Amino acid sequence: MNPFLRIVARCVCAGLVLAVFPSLGRALDQEDQLLQEFLIAESVHPQLAGRAQLTVGADHGEDDNFVTGRLPLLVEYGLTDEWQIDAEVPYLYLDPEGGNREYGLGDTQVGVFYTLWDRLDPYTVSFRARQVFPTGDEDEGLGDDEYTFRPSIITARAFGAGQLHGAVTANISDETDFLYSLAGVYPLTNWRFAAELEGTNEADGRWRIAPGVFYKPTSLFEAGIGVPFGLTSETPDLGVVVKLSTLFQ
């Protein structure tokens, strides 16, 4: 493995260990939801019972001579304070250098989410399972033509006013690979400042970091913007990522 990737991997592992080390911090509860959604990382929070959330995102960047755009729509609903169901449908835009522009729906995913809250105090653990359906057109580059199962385990801790969230996700189809994420967030009045790290165990070693800022004037609305950039030469930069979330109760 590339020495730089070893350093990044060790940082992720250290962060995950810190997130569950029993002598530091405390578990999160239902009132500790500084953010519902990160820009690229996973959050431990589900929607509470009877609440629905609509999240619209947008990201734009370049990847292997492609200009890419993505507009995901995520709908979540809390069955109980622990159980959530959700579905995401992305709209994609591809502009290859010297090729034809393509627009259309990408692969759809549906999932369930379960949170233990403080029953494993001093940390909070969530389990997520998502099924990806190949609804995007593979010939136009809008989908992978694969049914992929994505189970995740997410853990989080509060440290003073701030929080640390870490996750490991398996992408299981014809082959299996893993996605790791780590995110820290700190509040200041109605603002939330976050730093997020995401990477894979694939041979090309793609890792990226996303500093971001969120505005959350009420518990029912949040808006965030960040500038993810690659940490390795194989990782494409995303020019900008935006997320808007509205909660209905």
N, C-alpha and C positions, 0 to 999 in steps of 0.2 A: 504493500500500500504506500502511496505517496506520503512523505513525512508530514506535509501540511494536513492531509486528511487524517492522519493519526492524531494530530493535535486537536483537530475539530472533533473527532470521534470521542477523544478523552474528555473534552469540555462538555459534550452532550452527556456522557456517562456520569461525569461529576455532578452536573446539574440535576440529573435524575436521582442520583444518590442523595444529594442535598435535599431534594424535594420530599424524600421519605424518611430522612434521618430523624429518629424519634425525639431527640433532645432539643430540636430547633423548631420554631414556628408553631403553627396550629392548623387544624383542619378548617376548611371553609364550610359555611352553612348557606342557607337560602338567601340571607341578606348580604352576602359577600360578593355579589356579582358586579365587580368593577367593569367588566366587559362581557357581553354575550358572545361576540365573535372576534377572533383575531384576524389579521390580514392573510397569513399563510399557515399559521400554527393551529393546533387543536385546543379548544377550551374544555374544561371539566364540567361546565355548567349545562344542565338541560333546561328546557322550559318547564315552569311549574304548572301544577294542575289547572286545566282550563284555559291556559294562555297559549296564544298562537303568535308566532313571530315570522315576519317576512323580511328577508335580507336580499338586497340587490347589490351585486358587485360588478366591478369593471377592472380589467387589467390590460395592459398594452405593452408590447415589447418586440424584440427580434430574436429569432432562433434559426440558425442554419440557413441564412438567406431568405428567411420568411419574416414578414411583418405579421404579427398575430394579435388578435383581440379576442377577449372573452367576456361575456356578460352572463354570469350565473344567477339564477333565481332560486333561492332556498326558502322552503316553507317548513316550519317546525311547529309541533303541537304537543303540549304536555298532557299526557293521560293521567298521571299522578305527579306528585312532587319528585318522584324518582324516575318514572318512565316517560320517554319521549318518542314520538315517531317523526320522520322527516323525509323530504324528497327534494332533489335538486335537478334542475334542468338548465343546461348552459346553452347560450347562443354564441356561435363562433364566427370569427372573421379571419380569413387567411389571404394574404397577399404575397405569393411567392415571387421572387425576383425572376422576371422573364416568363412568368406563367399567368394563368387565369385566376382572378379573384374568386373566392368561394365564400358563401354565406350559408348558415343553416344551424339547425339544432345539433348539439353534440350528444355524447352518451349520457343517459339519464341514470341517476342512482337514487335508491330508496333505502331507508335504514331505521334502526331502533337504537335507543340510547338509554342506559341505566346507570344511575349514580348512587353510591353508598353514603354520600354526605359524610357526617362525622362519626359513623359507626366504626371506622378504623382510625379514629383519632390517634395521633395528631396529623393525619393527612386524609385527603379526600381522593377517592378513586372512582372513575367512571369506565364503563365498558360500552363500546359502540360497535355495531355490525352494519355494514352497508353492502348492498348488492348493486353492481353496475350492469346496466342493460345496454347492448350495442345499438342504440337508436340513431347514432350518427352515421353518415354515409362514409364508409371507409375509402371508396374510390375518390371522393373529393377531399380526403384528409380530415374529415370531421369526426371520425370515430375509429375505434380499434377493432371492431368486429369480434369482440371477446366478451364473455360473461365473466366478470371479476368479482370475487368476494373479498371484502375489506374489513376484517375485524381489527379493533383498536383497543388499547388500554391507555387511559389518560390519568395522570395523577397531578395534584396541585397542593400547594401549601401557602399559607399567609405568613409573611414576614413583616411585622409592623403593619404599615398601611399598604404595602406592596404585596404582590403575589407572584408565584412561579408555577408555570404549568409545563408538564412534559408528557410526551406521547410517543408510542411506538405503534405503527400500523403495518399489517401484512397485506400485500396485494397478491391474491391467490387466483391464478388462472392456469394456463398451460405451464407457466413457471411461477415461482414465488420470489418476490423481493420485499424489502422492508423500507419504510419511510419513518424518519425520526424527526421530532420537532421539540423545540424548547422555547418558551416565551416568558418574559418578565413584563409586568405592568405596574405602574405607580400612578396614583391619582393626585391631582392638584386642582382643587375646586371642581369645576365642571369638565376639566381636561384629564385625559389619560395618556400617559407616555409609555410606549411599548418598544421592546426590542425582541425580534423573533428570529429563530434559526431553524432551517429545515434542510434535510439531506437524505440521501439514499445509500444503500449498500451495493448498488449496481457497479459494474466494472468501470463506467465512465466517471464515477465519483462526483455526482452533482450535489453541490451544497450552496445555499444562498442565505443571506441575512436581510432582514427587513426592519429598519427603524421606522416607526410610525407614530402618529399623533391622532387621538380621537377626541371628539367633542360629544359630551353626554349631558345635555341640559336637564333631562328627566330620566326616570327609570324606564320610560317607554320608548326612548329614541337614542340612537348613537350613530355617529358618522365618523369614519376614519379614512386616513390617507397615508400611504407609505411609498418608499422607493426601494424595492428589493434589488439587490445586486449579487451577482455570482461571486463565490469565493474561489472558484477554480476556473481554469481556461475552458473546461468542457461545459460550464454552467452558463446558459444565456441570461442576460440581464432582463428584468421586466422594468419597463420605463416607469410605470406608476401603477399602484393598486388602490382602488377606492371601494369602500363598503358602507352601505346605509342599511340600518336595521330599525324596524318599527315593531313594537310589541302591542298586541291586542288582547284585552282581558275583559 
